[in-house]
Amino acid sequence: MAEVEVHREAALQRADDFENPGLPPHRKRQTDLHPEKEKRAERVVFGWFLLSALGSIIAVAAYVAVPITPGDLTTTRFNNLFLGLGIALAMLAIGIGAVHWSKQLMSDEEHVELRHSTKGSEKTRAKAVEVFTLGDKESGFTRRSLIRNSLIGALAFAPLPAVVLFRDLAPADQVPTDVFAHTMWEAGTRLCLDPTGTPIRASDVSYGSAFHVMPEGIDEAEHPLDEKALAAVLVMRLPADQLNEAPDRAGWSYDGIVAYSKICTHVGCPVALYEQQTHHLLCPCHQSTFDVKNHCKVIFGPANRPLPQLPIAVDSEGYLIAQRDFTEPIGPSYFERLHDVDEDEHILVAGTTEDRA
Ligand code: FES
């Protein structure tokens, strides 16, 4: 016991390992010393804010002057480009102006603020309890249970209009899940390069490359952008000995060439990165990683189901074609809970069965 006390004593007397160096001597800025430099800094900040306003005007003008023509990707690209440049300029200039303002013109005094306990004093706490108790008494929240419970009920129902409004964003004649269950792929549709639309021969697909692919004729669809958002596919070729094909998917690939939906099963970003040594696909949004060797199963990240596979073959001219549409809804897994595909490849939609074949 005595020995322990000796040690405790020694610990109390031990010197600090580091000495607090304190703050360096304060140096005044040029703008503090020379009024003409202060004026110049003011004009610079003004210039940045003016530039920001100009960026916002450019964005609005570009949005009006370069409208999107439905089905025309060029106008969409230019619209997005100028809109993005205008907004980027506006945000960047505001940020730079604010930083410049704070560094050159705002007060340069250095303060030391000691950290105190965040807990209030007993008096403050007692006062807070008193205020709450008084509020409860005056409002009758506890006493008037009928009003209280009906208020809770009203609050529970309050989000309902938002649910109905969001539900109405989907086409009126379809449940939302239908939108993701069918794409433009069907038996015999050629796989074409995106965005040129050039059909792909099996011999064009070399090891290590990844092709961004759309169905042939997608630009002539009624809503090509909507169709592209559903039908986007990635095509890769793997050495046959590295491809682990499940028995129920035998014949879905061609000579090591496989095709998978490009729409991430997490929340629907385009899966755009292919690691050719490991044959992994990576979604840049939240880093979900899919193993192409094993049916694009998820090996990392928040996605919780593999990317849907598109069964492919070649036609008599050697071009890659689809054997059929996807056998499951593409995109976020949320839709998988409402849709299911049974062994006979019927899709079960909200309790009804519809044939997809
Ligand atoms: S959308 Fe792909 S990981 Fe989140």
Residues whose N, C-alpha, C, O or C-beta is under 5 A from the ligand:
A	BS01	FES	C264 H266 V267 G268 C269 C283 C285 H286 Q287 S288
